[in-house]
Amino acid sequence: MEVTELTKVILFGILAYLVGSVPTAVIVSRGFFGIDIRDHGSGNSGATNTFRVLGKKFGIIVMVIDVIKGFTAANFAFFIGNYFYGEERFVNLQLLLGLSAVIGHVFPIYVGFKGGKGVATLFGMILAVNLPAAAVCVIFFLIILFTTRFVSLSSMMAAVMLPVSILFIFHNHEKWLIVFGIAIAIMVILTHRKNIVRLFDGNENKANILKKHRRQN
């Protein structure tokens, strides 16, 4: 029996959600430290809180894996139809599947639907959808991170640069990609509301980038 394209979209959408739901930070914190990362720091199971609580080494591990989750999920689009990379229909499928992974990261089915903010997973899908724009986001993220050591501020500024780079640097006017870029920038800022307050109050924690992390008791 032939499987319709809609059926493939639904099945791969579910698979993308399950991939995104893999709780990287929780697995790392439980496996290496015997704690649940969500009981420490900001309470999120994402790369930012992992940097804060477990240090640079494990923060990088969690970030890379979470990026891979979004990248993998978005590229499930290759298995759905006979489309060319970059064409509008293919990009729309990548956005849909990538967002399913992000939802999975934020609301992971494996650990009680309490996850992270999804920034790294979002970046993974951006990497799959538009590599040049992703590169610009990375550059801004790293510049701000090594200048300020605030992962939250770096994430927000990188998110803002997504629609800016799509529209004004690479002059891509694909409707849903632009809508996606703007929506992502707004969403990342909204999910970092508490971080914004701490930044203005001078209470935001800085990431241990250059110095060795000491495990907190």
Buried (B, 14 or more C-beta within 10 A) or exposed (E): EEEEEEEBBEBBBEBBBBBBBBBBBBBBBBEEBEBBBBEBBBEBBBBBBBBBBBBBBBBBBBBEBBBBBBBBBBBBBBEBEEBEEEEEEBBBBBBBBBBBBBBBBBBBBEBEEBBBBBBBBBBBBBBBBBEEBBEBBBEBBEEBBEEBBBBBBBBBBBBBBBBBBBBEEEEBEBEEBBEBBBBBBEBBBEBBEEBBEBBEEEEBBEBBBEEEBEEEE
